[in-house]
């Protein structure tokens, strides 16, 4: 289970949002007030016929958390340039900030604002409008362009909780705006949207080499559309999706692992789709849908026309349903919705950059798949998906993004379509945040493979998507989706995606879907315990999973990493700890060494945080190790209470230091009071009774010392690693220790807030310190030839939630990257 805020997950939705399931309300709301009340009080006003276009756990809750508008909300004009805070101020709005608890001032800039517009907008924040501008001394402004010559500029006030770097991060990550430095921050923050063409906005995943696709173009063009391509969404969402503000993707995004791979999805294409969902433990089909999906991924566009839905849609916390299966609810405690779209009607969804539109057609009109006539539209609604764009065509080939992995499986023959057509397919498995996986089957033998006819149509050389196996991710049933009747699209097909412009040209409007009845003090997806989640047959099995990034790119060259083929107590293994600790590589960002010291009844632990770099302010981001009371991977206990954590912080003019403190539930709402309490209640770790031999190594700083004493020698795991921060301590434990349920996170800045990575793991059957070396990943070869990694001798005892905890099923990014929906999968 993943949560928001500290230790939160970094996206809000499943790895891939597929159009075969329901838009859901919060499972907490569903559980506490009942399915019918939840549907009426918290559900989005989307007609149930559109449910086939989305599979978005908690989308009802998160969609409402996003900004009001689309791509322009990053503070970019139509040319991709940043809007400065130099427009004339027409008025301001003072309101209580839901997330910080303090007062905030938003300034209305630009001559397009009318008094009525400003009063209406201010009322949406329950604020007080004034004809005057904001008067506070500020460190900068968070700009969001609403329309031409119409900008909202929120004052970013500096405090002990938020310096210039923190204000910039909050603006870009939480508010989907663009930070413009002012006052004290003028000398410390860049005012260029591309930060000197050195990187995308904060929180946006970049290419594998540390630069980002489009950087060179940004420098040359000053920020036109070409520079805004190939950008992927933040965190775990980036494992599958483009950013909502990306102007599209390319078959040759520089520096990406699948650059020019013949196996990535085509950029502009369409196909008929048929999906069938199967209940856990059975091959019986309980729900099916059909339609046709259209993509122009080079523009970040998608359209889905659904023509058929039938069966029992089983999901947790569904929105409105016209036909609830009461027997199923009573029998299982889960909500089942009977779908019966079998009358040849069509529902349409269009997703362009950060906005998703739902279109209903008039009953008395003859509507065809791919309909272009906007006069036939009965109703249109829209959802702002903020930073979530459409699927990226190389989503299944690489392991970019947070909390994900990929495994190339090779070739095999399968029965395709109606089961009568044998096909050779090339397959990949893609792991998601819930430790479940997708299986993508691509055409292995295109028609022109043997003939190599230079005059053959381009379609004869295409490796089309054929079959996609989709996990339920704890919120629904697994499903199989088949693609057939593929066709390439070109510029003449753009009208398929321009229904909205044509509808607005005849005075049609698309209402912005909003949700009422939510609790603004609760931020982040609720936690599901094991009894609430819907089991999946596509759980990652550690015995069968091998990290294996093979993309068939003719350009990308993977870094080569080698480890000894055999390690053990008598082997000279660089991964073995000289202090005879067991080694657990939890993720690429954290490694844990541990052993049990019987003489002191303590756990001797070293936690290594990798790839840690100082922020622009010269301080390290916060890092934390948390103690979970149960196996449930949750930020704080679902039944209330705080979580004890070890928090590493770095303040100006001070050394990085480790403290013991408590993580309160309010922290997931980004409450400044909660963060202040966490900092105020810190106790130096070495002063806490049950801790001893505490030390902290941060080699990126000279003369960095320790909290109490220096270790005699650093682990060979970190020898020479200038980007690794290592925390060492012994912790006294009472009685026999069977398991330690832990979690970790690394922050975006030195200020408490959202993270760049997080996860849960367990320490079990901890090795005695007097025992031999017992690395967890023994007999391991890690040769990254296109990402190949094999493991054939894993020692039991220590296990990571990334591979072994089926209880970790939650969603992702903190408040920030709200909501998404896309691959027409």
C-alpha positions in Angstrom: 0.0 0.0 0.0 1.4 3.4 -0.9 0.3 6.7 0.5 0.9 10.4 0.0 3.3 12.8 1.6 6.2 11.4 3.5 6.6 7.7 2.6 3.9 8.3 0.0 3.8 6.8 -3.4 4.7 9.0 -6.3 1.6 8.7 -8.4 -2.0 8.6 -7.8 -3.2 5.9 -10.2 -2.3 2.5 -11.4 0.7 2.1 -13.7 -1.6 2.1 -16.7 -5.1 3.4 -16.7 -7.1 1.3 -18.9 -10.6 2.0 -20.2 -12.3 -1.1 -18.9 -13.1 -0.3 -15.3 -15.0 2.2 -13.2 -14.1 5.6 -11.9 -14.0 5.1 -8.1 -14.7 7.1 -5.0 -12.5 6.8 -2.0 -12.6 3.4 -0.5 -12.6 5.0 2.9 -15.7 6.9 2.0 -17.2 3.8 0.6 -16.4 1.8 3.7 -17.6 4.4 6.2 -20.8 5.6 4.6 -21.8 2.7 2.4 -21.8 2.3 -1.3 -24.9 4.2 -2.2 -24.0 7.2 0.0 -20.5 7.2 -1.3 -21.7 7.2 -4.8 -24.1 10.1 -4.2 -21.9 12.2 -1.9 -18.5 11.8 -3.4 -18.7 10.5 -6.9 -17.9 12.4 -10.0 -20.9 13.3 -12.1 -19.8 11.0 -15.0 -22.5 8.8 -16.4 -21.8 5.1 -15.8 -21.6 4.5 -19.6 -18.2 6.2 -19.5 -16.8 3.7 -16.9 -15.3 1.6 -19.7 -13.0 4.4 -20.6 -11.3 4.6 -17.2 -9.7 2.3 -14.6 -8.8 4.9 -12.0 -8.8 3.8 -8.3 -9.8 6.8 -6.2 -10.1 9.0 -9.3 -13.2 10.6 -7.8 -11.2 11.8 -4.9 -8.1 12.8 -6.7 -9.5 14.4 -9.8 -11.1 17.1 -7.6 -7.7 17.7 -6.0 -6.2 18.8 -9.3 -5.9 22.2 -10.8 -8.9 23.7 -12.6 -7.3 24.0 -16.0 -5.0 22.0 -18.3 -1.5 22.3 -19.7 -1.3 26.0 -19.3 -1.4 25.5 -15.5 2.4 25.1 -15.5 2.6 28.8 -16.2 3.5 28.3 -19.9 2.0 30.3 -22.7 1.0 28.8 -26.0 4.6 28.8 -27.1 5.9 26.9 -24.1 7.4 30.1 -22.6 7.1 31.0 -18.9 4.7 33.8 -18.0 6.4 36.2 -15.6 4.7 38.0 -12.8 4.9 41.3 -14.5 1.3 41.7 -15.7 -0.8 44.3 -14.0 -2.6 43.2 -10.8 -6.4 43.5 -11.0 -7.1 42.3 -7.5 -6.4 39.6 -5.0 -8.0 36.8 -2.9 -7.0 35.9 0.6 -8.1 32.5 1.8 -7.2 29.8 4.3 -5.0 27.2 2.7 -6.5 23.7 3.1 -3.1 22.1 3.1 -0.9 24.4 5.1 -3.5 25.7 7.5 -2.3 29.3 7.1 -3.5 32.2 5.0 -2.6 32.5 1.4 -2.9 35.4 -1.1 -3.7 34.8 -4.7 -3.2 37.7 -7.1 -5.2 38.1 -10.3 -3.0 39.4 -13.1 -3.8 40.5 -16.6 -6.4 42.8 -18.1 -8.7 39.9 -19.1 -9.9 39.5 -15.5 -13.2 41.2 -14.7 -14.5 42.0 -11.2 -17.1 39.3 -11.6 -14.5 36.7 -12.7 -12.3 37.5 -9.7 -15.2 37.4 -7.1 -16.4 34.1 -8.5 -12.9 32.6 -8.5 -12.2 33.8 -4.9 -15.5 32.3 -3.8 -14.3 28.9 -5.0 -11.6 29.2 -2.3 -14.0 30.5 0.3 -11.8 33.6 0.4 -12.1 37.4 0.6 -11.7 39.4 -2.6 -9.9 42.7 -2.6 -9.3 45.2 -5.4 -5.8 45.6 -4.0 -2.8 43.4 -4.8 -1.1 41.1 -2.3 0.9 43.0 0.2 3.0 40.3 1.9 6.8 40.1 1.4 7.2 37.1 -0.8 10.0 34.9 -1.9 8.3 34.3 -5.3 5.1 33.7 -7.1 3.5 30.5 -8.3 2.0 31.4 -11.8 -0.8 29.5 -13.5 -2.0 30.9 -16.8 -5.8 30.6 -17.1 -6.2 32.2 -20.5 -4.7 34.9 -22.6 -3.7 37.8 -20.4 -5.3 36.1 -17.4 -3.0 34.6 -14.8 -3.3 33.5 -11.2 -0.2 34.3 -9.1 -0.1 32.8 -5.7 2.3 34.5 -3.2 5.0 32.1 -1.9 5.9 33.3 1.6 9.3 32.2 3.0 9.3 30.6 6.4 11.3 28.2 8.5 9.4 25.4 6.8 9.9 26.6 3.3 12.9 28.3 1.8 13.4 29.3 -1.8 14.0 25.7 -3.0 11.0 24.5 -1.0 8.7 27.2 -2.4 9.8 26.4 -5.9 9.2 22.6 -5.3 5.8 23.3 -3.8 4.7 25.4 -6.7 5.8 23.1 -9.4 5.0 19.8 -7.7 2.0 20.5 -5.6 0.3 23.4 -7.5 1.3 22.5 -11.1 2.5 26.1 -11.5 5.7 27.8 -12.5 7.8 29.5 -9.8 8.9 33.1 -10.5 11.5 34.2 -7.9 11.1 37.5 -6.1 12.5 39.2 -3.0 15.1 37.0 -1.2 14.9 34.3 -3.8 15.8 36.5 -6.8 19.4 35.5 -6.5 18.9 31.8 -5.8 16.2 30.6 -8.2 16.2 30.4 -12.0 13.3 32.2 -13.7 13.6 30.2 -16.9 11.2 27.4 -17.3 13.9 25.1 -18.6 16.3 26.2 -15.9 18.9 27.0 -18.5 17.8 24.1 -20.6 19.2 21.8 -17.9 16.1 20.0 -16.9 12.3 19.7 -16.9 10.1 21.1 -14.2 10.8 19.7 -10.7 9.6 16.2 -10.2 9.5 15.3 -13.9 11.3 12.1 -14.7 14.1 12.6 -17.2 16.1 10.3 -19.5 18.5 7.7 -18.2 21.6 9.9 -18.5 20.5 12.6 -16.2 19.6 15.1 -18.9 16.2 15.2 -20.4 14.8 14.8 -23.8 14.2 18.2 -25.3 16.9 20.0 -23.4 19.0 20.7 -26.4 16.0 21.9 -28.4 15.0 24.1 -25.4 18.3 25.8 -25.5 18.2 26.4 -29.2 14.6 27.3 -29.5 13.9 29.2 -26.4 11.2 26.8 -25.4 9.0 26.1 -28.4 6.8 23.0 -28.7 9.7 20.8 -29.9 11.4 21.4 -26.6 8.3 20.2 -24.7 8.2 16.7 -26.2 9.4 13.4 -24.8 8.7 14.5 -21.2 7.3 11.7 -19.0 5.1 12.1 -15.9 6.5 12.3 -12.4 7.1 9.3 -10.2 5.4 6.0 -10.8 3.0 7.5 -13.3 6.1 8.1 -15.6 6.5 4.4 -15.8 3.8 4.4 -18.4 2.6 7.9 -19.2 3.7 11.1 -20.8 3.5 14.3 -18.8 0.2 16.2 -19.2 2.1 19.2 -20.5 4.2 17.3 -22.9 3.5 18.2 -26.5 3.9 14.6 -27.6 6.4 11.8 -27.9 8.8 10.7 -30.6 10.1 7.4 -31.9 13.6 8.7 -31.2 13.5 10.5 -27.8 17.2 11.2 -27.1 18.8 9.3 -24.3 15.9 6.9 -23.7 16.5 3.1 -23.5 14.1 2.3 -26.3 15.2 5.1 -28.7 14.2 4.0 -32.2 13.2 0.5 -31.1 11.1 -1.2 -33.7 9.0 -2.7 -30.9 7.7 0.4 -29.3 4.1 1.2 -30.1 3.4 3.2 -33.3 2.9 6.9 -32.7 -0.3 7.4 -34.7 -2.5 4.4 -35.1 -5.9 2.8 -34.3 -7.2 -0.6 -33.5 -10.4 -2.4 -32.5 -10.1 -3.6 -28.9 -11.9 -6.3 -26.9 -11.4 -6.7 -23.2 -12.4 -9.6 -21.0 -12.1 -9.6 -17.2 -11.7 -12.8 -15.2 -12.4 -13.3 -11.5 -9.5 -14.4 -9.3 -9.0 -18.1 -9.2 -11.2 -18.7 -12.2 -11.0 -18.5 -16.0 -14.7 -17.5 -16.2 -15.3 -14.1 -18.0 -17.3 -11.9 -15.7 -17.2 -8.6 -17.8 -16.3 -7.7 -21.4 -16.2 -4.5 -23.4 -15.5 -3.7 -27.1 -14.7 -0.5 -29.0 -12.0 1.2 -31.1 -9.2 3.3 -29.9 -7.3 6.0 -31.8 -3.8 7.3 -30.9 -1.7 10.3 -31.9 0.9 9.9 -29.3 3.3 12.3 -31.1 0.7 15.0 -30.1 -0.2 13.4 -26.7 -3.8 12.6 -28.0 -6.0 9.7 -27.7 -9.7 8.9 -28.5 -11.7 5.9 -27.4 -15.1 4.9 -28.8 -16.8 2.2 -26.7 -19.5 0.2 -28.4 -20.3 -2.6 -26.0 -20.2 -3.4 -22.3 -21.7 -6.4 -20.6 -21.2 -8.3 -17.4 -20.3 -7.7 -13.7 -17.8 -4.9 -13.2 -16.2 -5.7 -9.8 -14.3 -2.8 -8.3 -13.8 -1.3 -4.8 -15.5 2.0 -4.1 -17.3 2.5 -7.4 -19.1 5.6 -8.4 -22.8 5.7 -9.5 -24.1 2.5 -10.8 -27.5 2.0 -12.4 -27.7 -1.8 -11.7 -25.9 -2.9 -8.5 -25.8 -6.7 -8.0 -27.0 -6.8 -4.4 -26.5 -10.6 -4.1 -22.8 -10.2 -5.0 -22.4 -7.3 -2.5 -24.0 -9.4 0.2 -21.9 -12.5 -0.6 -18.5 -10.8 -1.0 -18.7 -7.4 0.6 -17.5 -5.9 -2.7 -19.5 -3.8 -5.1 -20.6 -5.4 -8.3 -22.2 -3.3 -11.1 -24.1 -4.9 -13.9 -23.3 -3.4 -17.3 -25.5 -3.8 -20.3 -24.4 -1.5 -23.1 -25.6 -3.8 -25.8 -27.9 -1.5 -27.7 -25.4 -0.3 -30.3 -25.0 3.0 -28.6 -21.5 4.7 -28.5 -19.7 6.6 -25.7 -16.6 8.6 -26.5 -13.6 9.7 -24.5 -10.9 12.1 -25.9 -7.7 12.7 -23.9 -5.5 15.6 -25.1 -2.5 16.4 -23.0 -3.8 17.1 -19.5 -7.5 17.2 -20.2 -9.9 14.3 -20.7 -13.3 14.8 -22.3 -16.4 12.5 -22.1 -18.9 12.8 -24.9 -22.5 11.6 -25.0 -24.3 11.4 -28.3 -27.9 12.2 -29.2 -30.2 9.2 -29.2 -31.9 10.1 -32.4 -28.7 10.5 -34.4 -26.9 7.8 -36.4 -23.5 7.8 -34.7 -20.6 5.8 -36.1 -17.3 4.8 -34.6 -15.0 7.7 -35.3 -17.9 10.1 -35.7 -16.8 13.6 -36.7 -20.0 15.6 -36.7 -20.1 17.8 -33.5 -23.8 18.6 -34.1 -24.6 15.0 -32.9 -23.2 15.6 -29.5 -25.7 15.7 -26.7 -23.4 16.5 -23.8 -19.7 17.0 -23.0 -17.8 17.0 -19.7 -14.2 17.3 -18.9 -11.7 16.2 -16.2 -8.4 17.9 -15.6 -5.6 15.3 -15.3 -2.9 17.8 -14.4 0.5 16.3 -15.1 -0.9 13.0 -16.5 -0.7 12.6 -20.2 -1.3 9.7 -22.5 0.6 6.4 -22.6 4.1 6.7 -23.8 4.8 4.2 -26.7 7.8 2.7 -25.0 6.1 2.2 -21.7 6.6 -1.6 -21.5 10.2 -1.6 -22.8 12.1 0.3 -20.1 12.1 0.8 -16.3 12.0 4.5 -16.1 9.7 6.0 -13.6 9.4 5.2 -9.9 8.6 1.8 -8.3 8.6 -0.2 -11.5 10.7 -2.8 -13.3 10.6 -4.6 -16.7 11.4 -8.2 -17.8 11.9 -9.2 -21.4 10.5 -12.7 -21.9 11.4 -13.4 -25.5 9.4 -15.2 -28.2 6.6 -17.6 -28.1 3.6 -18.7 -30.1 0.1 -17.9 -28.9 -3.4 -18.2 -30.2 -4.6 -14.8 -31.2 -7.9 -13.0 -31.5 -10.7 -15.5 -31.5 -8.3 -18.3 -30.6 -8.0 -19.7 -34.1 -5.0 -17.7 -35.4 -1.5 -18.7 -34.2 0.9 -15.8 -33.9 4.6 -15.5 -32.9 4.8 -12.7 -30.3 7.6 -11.0 -28.5 6.7 -10.4 -24.9 7.6 -8.1 -22.0 6.4 -8.0 -18.4 6.1 -4.6 -16.7 5.9 -4.3 -12.9 3.7 -1.7 -11.3 3.6 0.1 -8.0 1.4 -2.7 -6.5 4.0 -5.5 -7.3 1.7 -6.8 -10.0 2.6 -6.9 -13.7 1.3 -6.4 -17.2 2.3 -8.6 -20.1 2.6 -7.0 -23.5 2.7 -9.2 -26.6 3.9 -7.6 -29.8 3.9 -8.9 -33.3 7.0 -11.2 -33.8 6.6 -11.9 -37.5 5.4 -9.0 -39.5 4.3 -9.9 -43.1 7.4 -8.5 -44.7 9.9 -10.1 -42.3 11.2 -12.7 -44.7 10.5 -11.0 -48.1 12.1 -7.7 -47.1 10.3 -6.1 -50.0 11.4 -2.4 -50.1 8.2 -1.5 -51.8 5.9 -3.2 -49.2 3.6 -0.8 -47.3 4.9 0.3 -44.0 2.1 -1.6 -42.2 3.8 -4.9 -43.4 6.8 -4.1 -41.3 5.0 -3.0 -38.1 5.3 -4.8 -34.8 1.7 -4.2 -33.7 0.4 -4.5 -30.1 -1.6 -7.7 -30.1 -2.4 -8.9 -26.6 -2.2 -7.1 -23.2 -2.7 -8.9 -19.9 -3.8 -6.3 -17.3 -3.6 -6.8 -13.5 -6.5 -5.6 -11.3 -4.0 -3.9 -9.0 -6.1 -4.8 -6.0 -9.1 -2.7 -7.1 -10.6 -4.9 -9.8 -10.4 -8.1 -11.8 -7.5 -9.0 -14.1 -8.3 -8.7 -17.8 -7.0 -9.6 -21.2 -7.2 -7.1 -24.0 -6.8 -8.0 -27.7 -6.0 -5.5 -30.5 -7.0 -6.2 -34.1 -7.7 -4.4 -37.4 -4.8 -2.1 -36.8 -4.4 1.0 -39.0 -1.9 3.8 -39.2 -3.2 7.3 -38.9 -1.8 10.5 -40.5 -2.5 14.2 -40.3 -5.7 13.9 -42.2 -7.1 12.0 -39.2 -6.6 14.9 -36.8 -10.4 15.7 -36.9 -11.0 12.5 -35.0 -9.5 14.3 -32.0 -10.9 17.8 -32.7 -14.5 17.2 -31.8 -14.2 19.5 -28.8 -13.0 22.5 -30.9 -15.8 21.8 -33.4 -18.4 21.5 -30.6 -17.3 24.7 -29.0 -17.4 26.4 -32.4 -21.2 25.8 -32.5 -21.5 27.2 -28.9 -21.2 23.9 -27.1 -19.5 23.8 -23.7 -17.9 21.0 -21.8 -18.7 21.2 -18.1 -15.7 20.8 -15.7 -16.5 17.7 -13.5 -16.2 18.6 -9.8 -16.8 16.5 -6.8 -18.6 17.5 -3.6 -18.7 16.0 -0.2 -14.9 15.3 0.2 -12.9 16.0 3.2 -10.2 18.5 2.3 -8.3 17.6 5.4 -7.6 14.1 4.2 -5.1 14.0 1.3 -4.0 10.9 -0.4 -5.6 7.6 -1.3 -7.0 5.5 1.6 -5.3 2.3 2.6 -6.9 -1.0 1.8 -6.2 -3.9 4.1 -5.9 -7.5 2.7 -9.6 -8.2 3.4 -10.7 -5.3 1.2 -8.4 -5.8 -1.8 -9.4 -7.9 -4.8 -6.7 -10.5 -5.3 -4.9 -10.9 -8.6 -3.4 -13.8 -10.5 -0.6 -11.4 -11.7 1.3 -10.9 -8.5 5.1 -10.7 -8.9 6.7 -14.0 -7.9 10.2 -13.3 -6.7 11.2 -16.8 -7.9 10.3 -16.0 -11.5 11.0 -12.3 -11.8 14.3 -11.2 -13.4 15.0 -7.5 -14.0 15.8 -7.6 -17.7 15.7 -4.3 -19.7 16.0 -5.4 -23.3 14.6 -2.8 -25.8 16.2 -3.6 -29.1 17.2 0.0 -29.5 19.8 0.4 -32.3 21.1 3.5 -30.4 21.0 3.1 -26.7 23.9 1.5 -24.9 23.2 0.3 -21.4 25.7 0.8 -18.6 27.5 -2.4 -17.7 27.6 -3.5 -14.1 29.3 -6.7 -13.0 29.2 -8.7 -9.8 30.9 -11.9 -8.9 29.1 -15.1 -9.9 29.7 -16.7 -6.5 29.8 -15.2 -3.1 29.7 -16.7 0.4 31.4 -16.8 3.8 34.8 -17.6 2.3 34.5 -15.5 -0.9 36.0 -12.1 -1.4 32.7 -10.5 -2.4 32.5 -6.7 -2.7 28.8 -6.8 -1.8 29.5 -8.6 1.5 29.6 -6.5 4.6 33.0 -6.5 6.5 30.9 -6.4 9.7 29.3 -9.7 8.8 25.9 -8.2 8.2 23.2 -9.6 5.8 22.7 -7.3 2.8 19.3 -6.4 1.3 19.1 -4.3 -1.8 15.6 -2.9 -1.3 15.8 -0.8 -4.5 18.2 1.1 -6.6 18.0 3.9 -4.0 18.4 2.0 -0.7 20.5 -0.9 0.6 20.2 -2.2 4.1 22.8 -4.2 6.1 21.7 -5.8 9.4 22.6 -8.4 12.0 21.5 -9.2 15.5 24.1 -8.5 18.3 23.2 -11.0 21.0 25.7 -9.4 23.5 23.6 -6.2 23.5 20.3 -7.6 22.4 20.3 -5.1 19.5 19.9 -4.9 15.8 23.0 -3.6 14.2 21.8 -1.8 11.1 23.3 0.3 8.3 21.0 2.1 5.9 22.5 3.4 2.7 20.6 6.0 0.7 22.0 6.1 -2.9 22.0 8.7 -5.6 21.6 11.6 -3.1 22.6 15.0 -4.4 22.6 18.4 -2.7 19.7 20.7 -3.6 20.2 24.1 -5.3 20.4 25.5 -1.8 23.4 23.3 -1.0 21.6 21.1 1.5 20.7 17.4 1.3 17.1 16.3 0.9 15.4 14.7 3.9 15.7 11.0 4.3 13.7 8.7 6.6 13.3 5.2 7.9 9.9 4.3 9.4 8.7 1.6 11.7 5.4 0.0 10.6 3.4 -1.8 13.3 2.1 -4.4 10.8 2.9 -5.8 7.3 0.5 -3.2 5.9 2.5 -0.8 3.8 0.9 2.4 5.0 2.2 5.8 5.9 0.4 5.8 9.2 -1.8 3.1 10.8 -5.3 3.1 9.2 -6.9 3.0 12.7 -5.1 6.2 13.7 -2.0 7.1 15.5 1.5 8.2 14.4 4.4 6.2 13.0 7.8 6.4 14.7 10.6 7.3 12.2 14.3 8.1 12.1 14.5 11.4 10.2 17.7 12.7 8.5 17.6 16.4 7.9 20.1 19.0 6.8 19.6 22.6 7.7 21.6 25.7 6.6 24.9 26.1 8.3 24.6 22.8 10.1 25.7 19.2 9.6 23.2 16.6 8.4 21.9 14.8 11.5 19.7 11.9 12.4 16.8 12.3 14.8 14.0 10.2 16.2 10.5 11.7 15.8 6.9 10.8 15.0 5.1 10.9 11.7 1.5 12.1 12.3 -1.4 11.4 10.0 -1.8 15.1 9.3 1.5 15.0 7.4 -0.2 13.3 4.5 -2.2 16.5 4.1 1.1 18.5 3.9 0.1 20.3 7.1 2.7 22.9 8.0 1.7 22.4 11.6 2.3 18.7 11.4 5.7 19.2 9.8 6.6 21.8 12.4 5.6 19.4 15.2 7.8 16.7 13.7 10.8 19.0 13.7 10.1 20.4 17.1 9.7 17.0 18.7 13.0 15.6 17.2 15.4 14.0 19.5 19.0 13.3 18.4 19.1 9.6 17.6 22.2 9.1 19.8 20.2 10.6 22.8 17.4 8.1 22.5 17.8 5.4 25.1 17.4 2.3 22.8 19.9 3.6 20.2 23.7 3.4 20.4 26.7 3.7 18.2 24.9 6.2 15.9 26.8 7.7 13.0 26.0 9.4 9.7 28.3 9.5 6.6 27.7 12.0 3.9 30.9 12.0 1.7 29.6 14.7 -0.6 30.4 17.2 2.3 33.8 17.7 3.7 34.3 17.3 7.5 30.9 15.7 7.9 31.0 14.0 11.2 28.9 11.9 13.3 26.2 12.1 15.9 28.1 10.2 18.5 31.0 8.2 17.1 32.5 7.3 13.8 32.5 3.7 12.5 35.8 2.1 12.3 35.3 1.4 8.7 32.7 2.0 6.1 31.0 -0.8 4.3 32.5 -1.9 1.0 29.0 -1.4 -0.3 29.6 2.4 -0.1 33.3 2.6 -0.7 34.0 5.4 -3.1 30.3 6.2 -3.5 30.2 10.0 -3.3 26.5 10.1 -3.7 25.5 7.7 -0.9 24.4 8.8 2.6 24.9 6.0 5.2 23.1 5.9 8.5 24.5 3.4 11.1 23.1 2.5 14.5 22.4 -0.2 16.9 18.8 -0.5 18.3 18.0 -2.4 21.4 15.0 -4.7 21.0 13.0 -6.6 23.6 12.4 -10.3 23.4 12.8 -12.4 20.4 12.6 -10.5 17.1 10.8 -12.4 14.3 10.4 -9.6 11.8 10.8 -5.8 11.4 8.4 -4.0 9.1 10.1 -1.0 7.8 9.6 1.7 5.2 11.9 4.4 3.7 11.6 7.6 1.7 13.9 10.2 0.2 12.6 13.8 -0.1 12.6 16.2 -3.0 14.2 19.0 -0.9 15.5 19.6 2.6 12.0 20.8 3.6 9.6 18.1 4.7 7.1 17.3 2.0 6.8 15.0 -1.0 9.5 12.4 -1.9 11.2 11.3 -5.0 11.1 7.6 -4.0 9.7 5.5 -1.2 8.9 1.9 -0.4 8.3 -0.8 2.3 10.4 -3.8 3.2 10.9 -6.4 5.9 13.8 -7.8 7.9 13.2 -11.5 8.8 15.2 -14.2 10.5 18.0 -11.6 11.0 21.5 -13.1 10.9 23.5 -13.1 14.2 26.4 -10.7 14.0 28.8 -13.5 14.9 27.7 -15.5 11.9 29.2 -15.6 8.5 28.5 -13.2 5.7 25.0 -13.8 4.4 24.2 -11.5 1.6 20.6 -11.7 0.5 21.3 -11.7 -3.2 23.9 -14.5 -3.3 25.1 -16.1 -6.6 23.9 -13.0 -8.5 25.0 -11.9 -11.9 24.1 -8.3 -12.8 25.3 -7.7 -16.3 23.2 -4.9 -17.8 23.3 -5.6 -21.5 20.2 -3.7 -22.3 19.4 -4.1 -18.6 19.8 -7.9 -18.3 19.9 -9.1 -14.6 19.7 -12.6 -13.4 19.2 -14.0 -9.9 19.5 -17.7 -9.1 20.2 -18.0 -5.5 18.3 -15.7 -3.2 18.7 -16.3 0.5 15.4 -16.2 2.4 15.0 -14.1 5.5 15.1 -10.6 4.1 12.5 -9.5 1.6 11.5 -6.3 -0.1 8.0 -5.2 -0.8 9.1 -4.5 -4.3 9.1 -8.2 -4.9 7.3 -10.0 -2.1 4.7 -7.9 -0.4 1.3 -8.4 -2.0 -0.1 -6.1 0.6 1.5 -3.1 -1.0 -1.3 -1.9 -3.3 -1.8 1.7 -3.2 -1.5 4.6 -5.5 0.7 7.3 -6.3 2.2 11.0 -6.1 1.3 13.2 -3.5 -1.6 15.5 -4.1 0.5 16.9 -6.7 0.1 14.7 -9.7 -3.4 14.1 -9.5 -5.3 11.5 -11.6 -5.1 10.0 -14.9 -6.6 7.7 -17.4 -5.2 6.6 -20.5 -4.0 3.8 -22.4 -6.9 2.7 -24.4 -5.6 -0.2 -23.6 
